[in-house]
């Protein structure tokens, strides 16, 4: 999300006995004061899992 607007999406599906995973990259220009964040959709279970065997990350880089 960038200032409340969707700029990319990832989907992963699994059942109770299996884990699903996904990887995605979004490249965008941002300005000072912009708000950049991730969220889960209302139709999901609402879980972003981070455990010793499965980590969730969010990264950003400042390019000059």
HTML snippet that shows the backbone in 3Dmol.js (N, CA, C, O; Angstrom):
<script src="https://3Dmol.org/build/3Dmol-min.js"></script>
<div id="view" style="width:600px;height:400px;position:relative"></div>
<script>
const pdb = `
ATOM      1  N   UNK A   1       0.841  -1.163   0.000  1.00  0.00           N
ATOM      2  CA  UNK A   1       0.000   0.000   0.000  1.00  0.00           C
ATOM      3  C   UNK A   1       0.895   1.237   0.000  1.00  0.00           C
ATOM      4  O   UNK A   1       1.919   1.274   0.682  1.00  0.00           O
ATOM      5  N   UNK A   2       0.507   2.230  -0.756  1.00  0.00           N
ATOM      6  CA  UNK A   2       1.188   3.520  -0.769  1.00  0.00           C
ATOM      7  C   UNK A   2       0.126   4.586  -0.568  1.00  0.00           C
ATOM      8  O   UNK A   2      -0.706   4.820  -1.445  1.00  0.00           O
ATOM      9  N   UNK A   3       0.157   5.223   0.577  1.00  0.00           N
ATOM     10  CA  UNK A   3      -0.825   6.262   0.908  1.00  0.00           C
ATOM     11  C   UNK A   3      -2.255   5.766   0.738  1.00  0.00           C
ATOM     12  O   UNK A   3      -3.117   6.503   0.259  1.00  0.00           O
ATOM     13  N   UNK A   4      -2.510   4.522   1.129  1.00  0.00           N
ATOM     14  CA  UNK A   4      -3.851   3.959   1.080  1.00  0.00           C
ATOM     15  C   UNK A   4      -4.250   3.351  -0.255  1.00  0.00           C
ATOM     16  O   UNK A   4      -5.376   2.871  -0.384  1.00  0.00           O
ATOM     17  N   UNK A   5      -3.380   3.352  -1.242  1.00  0.00           N
ATOM     18  CA  UNK A   5      -3.682   2.783  -2.559  1.00  0.00           C
ATOM     19  C   UNK A   5      -2.931   1.475  -2.759  1.00  0.00           C
ATOM     20  O   UNK A   5      -1.751   1.374  -2.422  1.00  0.00           O
ATOM     21  N   UNK A   6      -3.619   0.465  -3.312  1.00  0.00           N
ATOM     22  CA  UNK A   6      -2.965  -0.801  -3.636  1.00  0.00           C
ATOM     23  C   UNK A   6      -1.942  -0.584  -4.743  1.00  0.00           C
ATOM     24  O   UNK A   6      -2.247   0.033  -5.763  1.00  0.00           O
ATOM     25  N   UNK A   7      -0.731  -1.089  -4.543  1.00  0.00           N
ATOM     26  CA  UNK A   7       0.299  -0.995  -5.578  1.00  0.00           C
ATOM     27  C   UNK A   7       0.858  -2.359  -5.961  1.00  0.00           C
ATOM     28  O   UNK A   7       1.717  -2.438  -6.839  1.00  0.00           O
ATOM     29  N   UNK A   8       0.403  -3.419  -5.339  1.00  0.00           N
ATOM     30  CA  UNK A   8       0.861  -4.766  -5.674  1.00  0.00           C
ATOM     31  C   UNK A   8       0.073  -5.780  -4.882  1.00  0.00           C
ATOM     32  O   UNK A   8      -0.629  -5.420  -3.937  1.00  0.00           O
ATOM     33  N   UNK A   9       0.177  -7.030  -5.248  1.00  0.00           N
ATOM     34  CA  UNK A   9      -0.543  -8.062  -4.529  1.00  0.00           C
ATOM     35  C   UNK A   9       0.117  -9.420  -4.652  1.00  0.00           C
ATOM     36  O   UNK A   9       0.773  -9.728  -5.648  1.00  0.00           O
ATOM     37  N   UNK A  10      -0.071 -10.217  -3.627  1.00  0.00           N
ATOM     38  CA  UNK A  10       0.452 -11.581  -3.569  1.00  0.00           C
ATOM     39  C   UNK A  10      -0.668 -12.470  -3.056  1.00  0.00           C
ATOM     40  O   UNK A  10      -1.467 -12.041  -2.223  1.00  0.00           O
ATOM     41  N   UNK A  11      -0.737 -13.705  -3.543  1.00  0.00           N
ATOM     42  CA  UNK A  11      -1.732 -14.648  -3.057  1.00  0.00           C
ATOM     43  C   UNK A  11      -1.054 -15.974  -2.762  1.00  0.00           C
ATOM     44  O   UNK A  11      -0.216 -16.443  -3.532  1.00  0.00           O
ATOM     45  N   UNK A  12      -1.421 -16.566  -1.651  1.00  0.00           N
ATOM     46  CA  UNK A  12      -0.922 -17.881  -1.282  1.00  0.00           C
ATOM     47  C   UNK A  12      -2.076 -18.661  -0.686  1.00  0.00           C
ATOM     48  O   UNK A  12      -2.898 -18.099   0.037  1.00  0.00           O
ATOM     49  N   UNK A  13      -2.147 -19.945  -0.979  1.00  0.00           N
ATOM     50  CA  UNK A  13      -3.262 -20.757  -0.503  1.00  0.00           C
ATOM     51  C   UNK A  13      -2.713 -22.050   0.099  1.00  0.00           C
ATOM     52  O   UNK A  13      -1.770 -22.639  -0.428  1.00  0.00           O
ATOM     53  N   UNK A  14      -3.304 -22.477   1.190  1.00  0.00           N
ATOM     54  CA  UNK A  14      -2.900 -23.720   1.845  1.00  0.00           C
ATOM     55  C   UNK A  14      -4.081 -24.273   2.618  1.00  0.00           C
ATOM     56  O   UNK A  14      -5.053 -23.564   2.878  1.00  0.00           O
ATOM     57  N   UNK A  15      -3.991 -25.544   2.986  1.00  0.00           N
ATOM     58  CA  UNK A  15      -5.029 -26.125   3.837  1.00  0.00           C
ATOM     59  C   UNK A  15      -4.460 -26.318   5.239  1.00  0.00           C
ATOM     60  O   UNK A  15      -3.332 -25.907   5.512  1.00  0.00           O
ATOM     61  N   UNK A  16      -5.217 -26.929   6.114  1.00  0.00           N
ATOM     62  CA  UNK A  16      -4.819 -27.066   7.518  1.00  0.00           C
ATOM     63  C   UNK A  16      -3.551 -27.892   7.699  1.00  0.00           C
ATOM     64  O   UNK A  16      -2.872 -27.744   8.715  1.00  0.00           O
ATOM     65  N   UNK A  17      -3.209 -28.761   6.743  1.00  0.00           N
ATOM     66  CA  UNK A  17      -2.055 -29.639   6.886  1.00  0.00           C
ATOM     67  C   UNK A  17      -0.827 -29.177   6.104  1.00  0.00           C
ATOM     68  O   UNK A  17       0.224 -29.815   6.176  1.00  0.00           O
ATOM     69  N   UNK A  18      -0.943 -28.091   5.368  1.00  0.00           N
ATOM     70  CA  UNK A  18       0.157 -27.615   4.534  1.00  0.00           C
ATOM     71  C   UNK A  18       0.305 -26.112   4.674  1.00  0.00           C
ATOM     72  O   UNK A  18      -0.675 -25.397   4.882  1.00  0.00           O
ATOM     73  N   UNK A  19       1.545 -25.637   4.557  1.00  0.00           N
ATOM     74  CA  UNK A  19       1.815 -24.202   4.580  1.00  0.00           C
ATOM     75  C   UNK A  19       1.889 -23.689   3.157  1.00  0.00           C
ATOM     76  O   UNK A  19       2.406 -24.373   2.273  1.00  0.00           O
ATOM     77  N   UNK A  20       1.384 -22.505   2.931  1.00  0.00           N
ATOM     78  CA  UNK A  20       1.542 -21.824   1.654  1.00  0.00           C
ATOM     79  C   UNK A  20       2.551 -20.707   1.825  1.00  0.00           C
ATOM     80  O   UNK A  20       2.678 -20.149   2.915  1.00  0.00           O
ATOM     81  N   UNK A  21       3.267 -20.375   0.772  1.00  0.00           N
ATOM     82  CA  UNK A  21       4.211 -19.267   0.850  1.00  0.00           C
ATOM     83  C   UNK A  21       4.171 -18.484  -0.448  1.00  0.00           C
ATOM     84  O   UNK A  21       3.729 -18.991  -1.478  1.00  0.00           O
ATOM     85  N   UNK A  22       4.629 -17.258  -0.392  1.00  0.00           N
ATOM     86  CA  UNK A  22       4.658 -16.405  -1.574  1.00  0.00           C
ATOM     87  C   UNK A  22       5.770 -15.383  -1.414  1.00  0.00           C
ATOM     88  O   UNK A  22       6.130 -15.004  -0.300  1.00  0.00           O
ATOM     89  N   UNK A  23       6.307 -14.943  -2.542  1.00  0.00           N
ATOM     90  CA  UNK A  23       7.316 -13.905  -2.569  1.00  0.00           C
ATOM     91  C   UNK A  23       6.913 -12.895  -3.630  1.00  0.00           C
ATOM     92  O   UNK A  23       6.461 -13.274  -4.710  1.00  0.00           O
ATOM     93  N   UNK A  24       7.071 -11.634  -3.334  1.00  0.00           N
ATOM     94  CA  UNK A  24       6.730 -10.607  -4.307  1.00  0.00           C
ATOM     95  C   UNK A  24       7.634  -9.400  -4.161  1.00  0.00           C
ATOM     96  O   UNK A  24       8.221  -9.171  -3.103  1.00  0.00           O
ATOM     97  N   UNK A  25       7.740  -8.631  -5.232  1.00  0.00           N
ATOM     98  CA  UNK A  25       8.542  -7.419  -5.245  1.00  0.00           C
ATOM     99  C   UNK A  25       7.711  -6.311  -5.883  1.00  0.00           C
ATOM    100  O   UNK A  25       7.100  -6.514  -6.933  1.00  0.00           O
ATOM    101  N   UNK A  26       7.689  -5.145  -5.251  1.00  0.00           N
ATOM    102  CA  UNK A  26       7.048  -3.966  -5.814  1.00  0.00           C
ATOM    103  C   UNK A  26       8.086  -2.855  -5.813  1.00  0.00           C
ATOM    104  O   UNK A  26       8.698  -2.577  -4.782  1.00  0.00           O
ATOM    105  N   UNK A  27       8.290  -2.219  -6.961  1.00  0.00           N
ATOM    106  CA  UNK A  27       9.223  -1.101  -7.072  1.00  0.00           C
ATOM    107  C   UNK A  27       8.402   0.151  -7.329  1.00  0.00           C
ATOM    108  O   UNK A  27       7.582   0.182  -8.247  1.00  0.00           O
ATOM    109  N   UNK A  28       8.619   1.189  -6.517  1.00  0.00           N
ATOM    110  CA  UNK A  28       7.853   2.425  -6.688  1.00  0.00           C
ATOM    111  C   UNK A  28       8.661   3.607  -6.196  1.00  0.00           C
ATOM    112  O   UNK A  28       9.590   3.454  -5.403  1.00  0.00           O
ATOM    113  N   UNK A  29       8.303   4.775  -6.668  1.00  0.00           N
ATOM    114  CA  UNK A  29       8.914   6.016  -6.194  1.00  0.00           C
ATOM    115  C   UNK A  29       8.057   6.561  -5.069  1.00  0.00           C
ATOM    116  O   UNK A  29       6.831   6.599  -5.171  1.00  0.00           O
ATOM    117  N   UNK A  30       8.707   6.981  -4.001  1.00  0.00           N
ATOM    118  CA  UNK A  30       7.982   7.571  -2.882  1.00  0.00           C
ATOM    119  C   UNK A  30       8.633   8.905  -2.522  1.00  0.00           C
ATOM    120  O   UNK A  30       9.789   9.165  -2.855  1.00  0.00           O
ATOM    121  N   UNK A  31       7.867   9.731  -1.842  1.00  0.00           N
ATOM    122  CA  UNK A  31       8.336  11.040  -1.413  1.00  0.00           C
ATOM    123  C   UNK A  31       8.333  11.106   0.107  1.00  0.00           C
ATOM    124  O   UNK A  31       7.673  10.299   0.761  1.00  0.00           O
ATOM    125  N   UNK A  32       9.058  12.051   0.670  1.00  0.00           N
ATOM    126  CA  UNK A  32       9.040  12.265   2.116  1.00  0.00           C
ATOM    127  C   UNK A  32       7.594  12.477   2.564  1.00  0.00           C
ATOM    128  O   UNK A  32       6.862  13.261   1.961  1.00  0.00           O
ATOM    129  N   UNK A  33       7.189  11.780   3.617  1.00  0.00           N
ATOM    130  CA  UNK A  33       5.828  11.895   4.129  1.00  0.00           C
ATOM    131  C   UNK A  33       4.879  10.834   3.607  1.00  0.00           C
ATOM    132  O   UNK A  33       3.782  10.687   4.146  1.00  0.00           O
ATOM    133  N   UNK A  34       5.267  10.074   2.559  1.00  0.00           N
ATOM    134  CA  UNK A  34       4.416   8.982   2.060  1.00  0.00           C
ATOM    135  C   UNK A  34       4.356   7.870   3.096  1.00  0.00           C
ATOM    136  O   UNK A  34       5.293   7.692   3.875  1.00  0.00           O
ATOM    137  N   UNK A  35       3.270   7.131   3.107  1.00  0.00           N
ATOM    138  CA  UNK A  35       3.089   5.998   4.006  1.00  0.00           C
ATOM    139  C   UNK A  35       3.087   4.719   3.178  1.00  0.00           C
ATOM    140  O   UNK A  35       2.240   4.542   2.302  1.00  0.00           O
ATOM    141  N   UNK A  36       4.041   3.824   3.457  1.00  0.00           N
ATOM    142  CA  UNK A  36       4.186   2.552   2.749  1.00  0.00           C
ATOM    143  C   UNK A  36       4.006   1.438   3.766  1.00  0.00           C
ATOM    144  O   UNK A  36       4.660   1.448   4.808  1.00  0.00           O
ATOM    145  N   UNK A  37       3.128   0.469   3.485  1.00  0.00           N
ATOM    146  CA  UNK A  37       2.868  -0.607   4.431  1.00  0.00           C
ATOM    147  C   UNK A  37       2.274  -1.813   3.715  1.00  0.00           C
ATOM    148  O   UNK A  37       1.862  -1.723   2.559  1.00  0.00           O
ATOM    149  N   UNK A  38       2.237  -2.950   4.422  1.00  0.00           N
ATOM    150  CA  UNK A  38       1.600  -4.156   3.905  1.00  0.00           C
ATOM    151  C   UNK A  38       0.350  -4.430   4.726  1.00  0.00           C
ATOM    152  O   UNK A  38       0.244  -3.981   5.867  1.00  0.00           O
ATOM    153  N   UNK A  39      -0.580  -5.153   4.160  1.00  0.00           N
ATOM    154  CA  UNK A  39      -1.787  -5.545   4.883  1.00  0.00           C
ATOM    155  C   UNK A  39      -2.314  -6.844   4.306  1.00  0.00           C
ATOM    156  O   UNK A  39      -1.974  -7.219   3.184  1.00  0.00           O
ATOM    157  N   UNK A  40      -3.151  -7.529   5.079  1.00  0.00           N
ATOM    158  CA  UNK A  40      -3.854  -8.704   4.586  1.00  0.00           C
ATOM    159  C   UNK A  40      -5.258  -8.274   4.195  1.00  0.00           C
ATOM    160  O   UNK A  40      -5.796  -7.314   4.748  1.00  0.00           O
ATOM    161  N   UNK A  41      -5.852  -8.983   3.241  1.00  0.00           N
ATOM    162  CA  UNK A  41      -7.181  -8.610   2.786  1.00  0.00           C
ATOM    163  C   UNK A  41      -8.252  -9.119   3.744  1.00  0.00           C
ATOM    164  O   UNK A  41      -8.002 -10.023   4.542  1.00  0.00           O
ATOM    165  N   UNK A  42      -9.429  -8.541   3.663  1.00  0.00           N
ATOM    166  CA  UNK A  42     -10.513  -8.929   4.553  1.00  0.00           C
ATOM    167  C   UNK A  42     -10.986 -10.353   4.294  1.00  0.00           C
ATOM    168  O   UNK A  42     -11.574 -10.971   5.182  1.00  0.00           O
ATOM    169  N   UNK A  43     -10.745 -10.888   3.102  1.00  0.00           N
ATOM    170  CA  UNK A  43     -11.154 -12.253   2.793  1.00  0.00           C
ATOM    171  C   UNK A  43     -10.170 -13.306   3.246  1.00  0.00           C
ATOM    172  O   UNK A  43     -10.414 -14.497   3.053  1.00  0.00           O
ATOM    173  N   UNK A  44      -9.052 -12.897   3.850  1.00  0.00           N
ATOM    174  CA  UNK A  44      -8.039 -13.853   4.280  1.00  0.00           C
ATOM    175  C   UNK A  44      -8.255 -14.242   5.731  1.00  0.00           C
ATOM    176  O   UNK A  44      -9.137 -13.719   6.411  1.00  0.00           O
ATOM    177  N   UNK A  45      -7.429 -15.170   6.188  1.00  0.00           N
ATOM    178  CA  UNK A  45      -7.478 -15.534   7.604  1.00  0.00           C
ATOM    179  C   UNK A  45      -6.852 -14.449   8.459  1.00  0.00           C
ATOM    180  O   UNK A  45      -6.941 -14.494   9.686  1.00  0.00           O
ATOM    181  N   UNK A  46      -6.221 -13.478   7.824  1.00  0.00           N
ATOM    182  CA  UNK A  46      -5.629 -12.364   8.542  1.00  0.00           C
ATOM    183  C   UNK A  46      -4.303 -12.668   9.197  1.00  0.00           C
ATOM    184  O   UNK A  46      -3.907 -11.972  10.132  1.00  0.00           O
ATOM    185  N   UNK A  47      -3.602 -13.693   8.731  1.00  0.00           N
ATOM    186  CA  UNK A  47      -2.361 -14.099   9.376  1.00  0.00           C
ATOM    187  C   UNK A  47      -1.157 -13.868   8.475  1.00  0.00           C
ATOM    188  O   UNK A  47      -1.144 -14.292   7.319  1.00  0.00           O
ATOM    189  N   UNK A  48      -0.163 -13.205   9.003  1.00  0.00           N
ATOM    190  CA  UNK A  48       1.163 -13.173   8.405  1.00  0.00           C
ATOM    191  C   UNK A  48       2.063 -13.860   9.419  1.00  0.00           C
ATOM    192  O   UNK A  48       2.311 -13.317  10.495  1.00  0.00           O
ATOM    193  N   UNK A  49       2.550 -15.035   9.091  1.00  0.00           N
ATOM    194  CA  UNK A  49       3.255 -15.893  10.035  1.00  0.00           C
ATOM    195  C   UNK A  49       4.733 -15.538  10.087  1.00  0.00           C
ATOM    196  O   UNK A  49       5.366 -15.342   9.049  1.00  0.00           O
ATOM    197  N   UNK A  50       5.275 -15.456  11.277  1.00  0.00           N
ATOM    198  CA  UNK A  50       6.711 -15.318  11.477  1.00  0.00           C
ATOM    199  C   UNK A  50       7.108 -16.247  12.614  1.00  0.00           C
ATOM    200  O   UNK A  50       6.775 -16.008  13.775  1.00  0.00           O
ATOM    201  N   UNK A  51       7.817 -17.299  12.269  1.00  0.00           N
ATOM    202  CA  UNK A  51       8.256 -18.308  13.230  1.00  0.00           C
ATOM    203  C   UNK A  51       9.692 -18.664  12.905  1.00  0.00           C
ATOM    204  O   UNK A  51      10.194 -18.257  11.857  1.00  0.00           O
ATOM    205  N   UNK A  52      10.375 -19.412  13.766  1.00  0.00           N
ATOM    206  CA  UNK A  52      11.775 -19.773  13.470  1.00  0.00           C
ATOM    207  C   UNK A  52      11.953 -20.437  12.105  1.00  0.00           C
ATOM    208  O   UNK A  52      12.974 -20.227  11.451  1.00  0.00           O
ATOM    209  N   UNK A  53      10.988 -21.225  11.672  1.00  0.00           N
ATOM    210  CA  UNK A  53      11.122 -21.914  10.384  1.00  0.00           C
ATOM    211  C   UNK A  53      10.504 -21.139   9.217  1.00  0.00           C
ATOM    212  O   UNK A  53      10.630 -21.571   8.071  1.00  0.00           O
ATOM    213  N   UNK A  54       9.848 -20.019   9.473  1.00  0.00           N
ATOM    214  CA  UNK A  54       9.239 -19.241   8.389  1.00  0.00           C
ATOM    215  C   UNK A  54       9.131 -17.783   8.812  1.00  0.00           C
ATOM    216  O   UNK A  54       8.313 -17.433   9.664  1.00  0.00           O
ATOM    217  N   UNK A  55       9.950 -16.949   8.220  1.00  0.00           N
ATOM    218  CA  UNK A  55       9.995 -15.534   8.570  1.00  0.00           C
ATOM    219  C   UNK A  55       9.274 -14.677   7.541  1.00  0.00           C
ATOM    220  O   UNK A  55       9.293 -14.971   6.346  1.00  0.00           O
ATOM    221  N   UNK A  56       8.643 -13.622   8.016  1.00  0.00           N
ATOM    222  CA  UNK A  56       8.039 -12.609   7.152  1.00  0.00           C
ATOM    223  C   UNK A  56       8.914 -11.364   7.198  1.00  0.00           C
ATOM    224  O   UNK A  56       9.377 -10.960   8.265  1.00  0.00           O
ATOM    225  N   UNK A  57       9.139 -10.757   6.033  1.00  0.00           N
ATOM    226  CA  UNK A  57       9.976  -9.564   5.992  1.00  0.00           C
ATOM    227  C   UNK A  57       9.343  -8.494   5.120  1.00  0.00           C
ATOM    228  O   UNK A  57       8.544  -8.782   4.229  1.00  0.00           O
ATOM    229  N   UNK A  58       9.712  -7.275   5.392  1.00  0.00           N
ATOM    230  CA  UNK A  58       9.325  -6.111   4.599  1.00  0.00           C
ATOM    231  C   UNK A  58      10.567  -5.236   4.542  1.00  0.00           C
ATOM    232  O   UNK A  58      11.117  -4.882   5.585  1.00  0.00           O
ATOM    233  N   UNK A  59      11.018  -4.880   3.348  1.00  0.00           N
ATOM    234  CA  UNK A  59      12.263  -4.114   3.216  1.00  0.00           C
ATOM    235  C   UNK A  59      12.062  -2.934   2.288  1.00  0.00           C
ATOM    236  O   UNK A  59      11.223  -2.970   1.388  1.00  0.00           O
ATOM    237  N   UNK A  60      12.832  -1.902   2.513  1.00  0.00           N
ATOM    238  CA  UNK A  60      12.831  -0.747   1.639  1.00  0.00           C
ATOM    239  C   UNK A  60      14.245  -0.223   1.477  1.00  0.00           C
ATOM    240  O   UNK A  60      15.074  -0.390   2.373  1.00  0.00           O
ATOM    241  N   UNK A  61      14.530   0.401   0.363  1.00  0.00           N
ATOM    242  CA  UNK A  61      15.864   0.941   0.085  1.00  0.00           C
ATOM    243  C   UNK A  61      15.736   2.379  -0.359  1.00  0.00           C
ATOM    244  O   UNK A  61      14.844   2.717  -1.138  1.00  0.00           O
ATOM    245  N   UNK A  62      16.604   3.213   0.121  1.00  0.00           N
ATOM    246  CA  UNK A  62      16.681   4.598  -0.305  1.00  0.00           C
ATOM    247  C   UNK A  62      17.746   4.689  -1.387  1.00  0.00           C
ATOM    248  O   UNK A  62      18.928   4.462  -1.128  1.00  0.00           O
ATOM    249  N   UNK A  63      17.321   5.020  -2.593  1.00  0.00           N
ATOM    250  CA  UNK A  63      18.243   5.131  -3.721  1.00  0.00           C
ATOM    251  C   UNK A  63      18.454   6.603  -4.056  1.00  0.00           C
ATOM    252  O   UNK A  63      17.499   7.378  -4.107  1.00  0.00           O
ATOM    253  N   UNK A  64      19.684   6.975  -4.280  1.00  0.00           N
ATOM    254  CA  UNK A  64      19.998   8.376  -4.618  1.00  0.00           C
ATOM    255  C   UNK A  64      20.141   8.554  -6.096  1.00  0.00           C
ATOM    256  O   UNK A  64      20.405   9.663  -6.562  1.00  0.00           O
TER     257      UNK A  64
END
`;
const viewer = $3Dmol.createViewer("view");
viewer.addModel(pdb, "pdb");
viewer.setStyle({}, {cartoon: {color: "spectrum"}});
viewer.zoomTo();
viewer.render();
</script>
